[in-house]
Amino acid sequence: MQVLCEYYATLTRKREPRVAHAEAWDAVSALLAWRPQATDETVLQRGRAVEQRYRLNWWDCLIVAAAQLQGCALLLSEDLQDRAVYGGVTVRSPFTLSVDEPAASYVATPPAPGGHPRRGRPPRRHATSAVPPR
């Protein structure tokens, strides 16, 4: 949803010549058929995990989080590093991606339960005492 919002704003405010609001809305409305991920609490929680793990811009974290939650293997973005992989989502620049690339090279991997694994060593587990309590 965030990308569609940005797309609409760019078409109607930032692009020269500006696109009429009705025409821009028709373009956005057509893309709703792809059923984009709504920005909800789940996306925000995953976005925070992405931010902690990869140290990306917050708005990019939300886009990566939405892609992860929808099981996307490929994310087209000119803002993120081309060929970077974030939790099973591979980023490609739409300006360098070739239509000749085999789709099989992008395979969605299910995200780890509870988001991303923490960095560093796993916590130590303390051995339990074999001596019965008195």
C-alpha positions as CSV (number, residue, x, y, z in Angstrom):
1,M,0.0,0.0,0.0
2,Q,2.8,2.4,0.8
3,V,4.3,2.0,-2.6
4,L,0.9,2.8,-4.2
5,C,0.6,5.9,-2.1
6,E,4.0,7.1,-3.1
7,Y,3.2,6.3,-6.8
8,Y,0.0,8.3,-6.7
9,A,1.8,11.3,-5.0
10,T,4.6,11.2,-7.5
11,L,2.2,11.1,-10.5
12,T,0.1,14.0,-9.2
13,R,2.7,16.2,-7.4
14,K,6.3,15.5,-8.3
15,R,6.2,14.6,-12.0
16,E,6.3,17.2,-14.7
17,P,4.0,17.4,-16.5
18,R,1.7,16.3,-13.6
19,V,-0.8,13.6,-14.2
20,A,-4.4,14.4,-13.6
21,H,-5.7,13.0,-10.3
22,A,-8.4,10.9,-12.0
23,E,-5.8,9.4,-14.4
24,A,-3.4,8.7,-11.6
25,W,-6.1,7.1,-9.5
26,D,-7.0,4.8,-12.5
27,A,-3.4,3.7,-12.6
28,V,-3.3,3.0,-8.8
29,S,-6.7,1.4,-8.9
30,A,-5.6,-1.1,-11.6
31,L,-2.6,-2.1,-9.4
32,L,-5.0,-2.9,-6.5
33,A,-5.7,-6.2,-8.4
34,W,-2.3,-7.4,-7.1
35,R,-3.8,-7.3,-3.6
36,P,-1.0,-5.3,-1.9
37,Q,-0.2,-5.9,1.8
38,A,-2.0,-3.4,4.0
39,T,0.1,-1.5,6.5
40,D,-1.1,-2.9,9.8
41,E,0.3,-3.9,13.1
42,T,1.9,-7.0,11.7
43,V,3.8,-5.0,9.0
44,L,4.9,-2.5,11.6
45,Q,6.3,-5.3,13.9
46,R,8.0,-6.9,11.0
47,G,9.3,-3.6,9.8
48,R,10.9,-3.0,13.2
49,A,12.6,-6.4,13.0
50,V,13.9,-5.5,9.5
51,E,15.2,-2.2,10.8
52,Q,17.0,-3.8,13.7
53,R,18.5,-6.5,11.5
54,Y,19.5,-4.6,8.3
55,R,19.6,-0.9,9.5
56,L,17.5,0.3,6.5
57,N,15.5,3.5,6.2
58,W,12.2,3.1,8.0
59,W,10.0,3.4,4.9
60,D,12.1,0.8,3.1
61,C,11.8,-1.5,6.1
62,L,8.0,-1.4,5.8
63,I,8.2,-2.2,2.1
64,V,10.6,-5.1,2.8
65,A,8.4,-6.3,5.6
66,A,5.3,-6.2,3.4
67,A,7.1,-8.2,0.7
68,Q,8.3,-10.8,3.3
69,L,4.8,-11.2,4.7
70,Q,3.3,-11.8,1.3
71,G,6.0,-14.4,0.4
72,C,7.5,-12.3,-2.4
73,A,10.7,-13.7,-3.8
74,L,11.5,-10.5,-5.8
75,L,11.2,-6.9,-4.9
76,L,11.7,-4.2,-7.5
77,S,13.2,-1.1,-6.1
78,E,15.6,1.6,-7.3
79,D,16.2,2.8,-3.7
80,L,17.6,-0.5,-2.2
81,Q,20.8,-2.1,-3.2
82,D,20.5,-4.3,-6.4
83,R,20.7,-8.0,-5.6
84,A,20.6,-7.5,-1.8
85,V,18.6,-10.2,0.0
86,Y,16.5,-9.4,3.0
87,G,15.0,-12.4,4.7
88,G,14.4,-14.3,1.5
89,V,13.3,-11.3,-0.5
90,T,15.8,-10.4,-3.3
91,V,15.9,-6.8,-4.4
92,R,16.4,-5.9,-8.0
93,S,16.5,-2.6,-9.7
94,P,13.9,-2.3,-12.3
95,F,16.5,-0.5,-14.5
96,T,19.0,-3.4,-14.4
97,L,16.7,-6.5,-14.2
98,S,16.7,-8.3,-17.5
99,V,13.6,-10.1,-18.8
100,D,15.9,-12.9,-19.8
101,E,16.7,-13.7,-16.2
102,P,15.2,-17.1,-15.2
103,A,12.4,-16.6,-12.7
104,A,13.6,-19.8,-10.9
105,S,16.6,-17.9,-9.6
106,Y,14.2,-16.1,-7.2
107,V,12.6,-18.4,-4.7
108,A,10.6,-17.2,-1.8
109,T,11.7,-18.6,1.5
110,P,9.3,-18.5,4.4
111,P,10.4,-16.0,7.1
112,A,11.6,-17.3,10.4
113,P,8.9,-17.6,13.1
114,G,8.9,-14.4,15.1
115,G,10.8,-12.4,12.5
116,H,14.5,-12.3,12.0
117,P,17.0,-14.2,14.2
118,R,18.9,-12.1,16.6
119,R,22.5,-11.3,15.9
120,G,25.3,-12.8,17.9
121,R,25.6,-16.0,19.9
122,P,22.5,-17.7,21.2
123,P,22.0,-17.3,24.9
124,R,23.6,-19.8,27.2
125,R,21.4,-22.3,28.8
126,H,22.1,-23.0,32.5
127,A,22.4,-26.6,33.5
128,T,19.8,-27.7,36.0
129,S,20.9,-29.1,39.3
130,A,20.6,-32.9,39.7
131,V,20.5,-32.4,43.5
132,P,16.9,-32.6,44.8
133,P,15.7,-29.7,46.8
134,R,15.7,-30.1,50.7
